[in-house]
């Protein structure tokens, strides 16, 4: 009986050790974390998952400028920080593949909102499905919404990113969700 118990305990320890060595997708390593659609990314403030993404000619009556289409990404955010977190329109950036002759440093954008300037309060949603331009997410709260981006036509490869930004104006890890449409 004692031998069976020891064997059972050793098997349990082995299973736990192997599961701890498993896939660490979504957790930062060397300052960045990489994932794909459906992967949960684990920031210092919250977890987020890009549930789906698609390209569209229009969305909820909003049509992009000529030469552009819309990237519609469904996101779920869960505050895991232990305190309320302020969120805003510039939290999630999109990057896309640049074509020959284009400056790759300009191949990025922020969600589409109506308004102008550096003050996020001056912006309003173009769709009721979008996350608000400014909001607070309470500890333990989960929020789901749309990130709506205007991207150049003909792009297929994208990445939605989040950079940790702290109150003392320092930055932390960066999180990338990569996908091809």
N, C-alpha and C positions, 0 to 999 in steps of 0.2 A: 504494500500500500504506500509506504514511504517513497519507494522508487517511482511509482506512478505519479505521485504528487510532485516530486522534484522534476520529472520529465515534463509534466504539464506546465509547471512554472517556467522552466527553461524555454518551452515552446511559446508561451505568452510573451516572455521577454524578447525573444527573437522576432515575433510578429510586430511588436511595438517598435523595436529597433529598425526593422525594415520599412515600416510605414513612416518613420521619422526621416528616412533617407529618400523618401519618394519625391515626386514632382513638386517643385517650389514655384510654379508659375504664379505670377502676380505679386511675388514678394521681392523687394529690392535686393540687388547684389551689386556691389561696386557702384552705387549711386543710381542704378536704374532697374526697372522691372519691365519685362516684356510679356505680352499676352496676345490673345486673339479674341474674336467675337465669342462671347459666352464665358470667358475666363473672368474670375473675380480678381480685381487688383486691390492690394492692401496698402493704403497710404497711412501716414501718421494720424490722419484726421477721420478718414472714412474708408469704406470699401466701395468700389464701384464696378459695375459690369455693363459693358456695351452688349445689350441683348441681341440687337440686330442692326443692320445698316443696308440702305438701298439708295440708288440714284433715281431722281424723279425730275420731270419737266416742270412740275408745279406741286405745291403742297398747301392744302387748305386755302386755296385762292391766291397764294403768293407765287409769283413767277419771277425767276431770276433775270438778271441783265442778259443781253444778247451775248452769246459765246460761253454762257455758263449753264450749269444745271445744279440741282439741289442734292446734297447728301443728307439723307434723313437717318439719324441714328437714335435708337431707343436706348435709354440709359436708366439704370437703377443705382441709387446711391443710398448707403446705410451709414449713418454716423456711429462710429465706434470709439470716439475720442474721450468720452466721459463728460463732455460739455457741449453746449450749443456751438455750431460752426457757421460763420457767415459764408455765403456762396454768392457767386455772381457770373455775369455773362462772359467774362474772360477766363474762367477757370479751365475750360476744356478747349484746346486748340486742335485744328486738323492740319495735317501735312499731306501732300500728294506728290506723286512722281512728276518730276520736271521733264519736259521734252527737250530735244536738242536745241541749243541756242537760248534756252530760258535760264534765268538765274535761279539756281536751286535754293538760294537764300530767301527767295520771294514766294516759294511754293508752300504757303501756309495761310490759314485764315481762322477767324473766330465766328461763333454763331451769328446768324442773321437776326437783327432786331431793327426796328425803326428808331431813328434818332441820330444825333451827332454829338461829338465831343468826348472828353476823357472821363466824364462823370456818368457812371452806369445808371444813375437814377433818371437820366435824360432819355433812356431807351425804353421801348415798349415791345411786347411780343408781336410777331406777325401771325402767330397761330396760338390758339388756346391750349394746344398740346405741348407747346414748348415749356421748358423749365423757365421760371420767372427770371427777369434780368438781374434782380437782387432778391435773395431770400435767406432765411436762417433755417438750418436743419438741426433739430433738437437731438440730444444724446439718445441713441437707440432708435431714432426715427428713420424710416425708409421713405425715399422719394423716388418716383418714377416720372419720366418725361422725355421729350424729344429735344435733341440737339440738332439744329437745322443750319446747314452750312451752304454757302454758294461756292461752287468749285468750277474750275475751267472744264469745258466739255472735253471728252476724249481721255480722261484720266481713269485709271483702273485700280491703282494701288494707293491706299490711304493709311494713315495712322492718326488716331485720336490720342492726345497726350494730356497729362496733368503734371504740373510741377509743384511740389510742396513749397509753400511760401509762408514764412513765419513772421510774427509781429515785429521782430527786431530787424526786419528787412534782409534776413538771410534766406537762402533756399536750401531745400533738402533733396530728396530723391525725385527722379522723374519717371513717369509711368507711361508706357506706350502700348496701345492696342492696335495691332497691325492687321490689315485685311485687304483682300482684292475682290472687286465686284465685276 
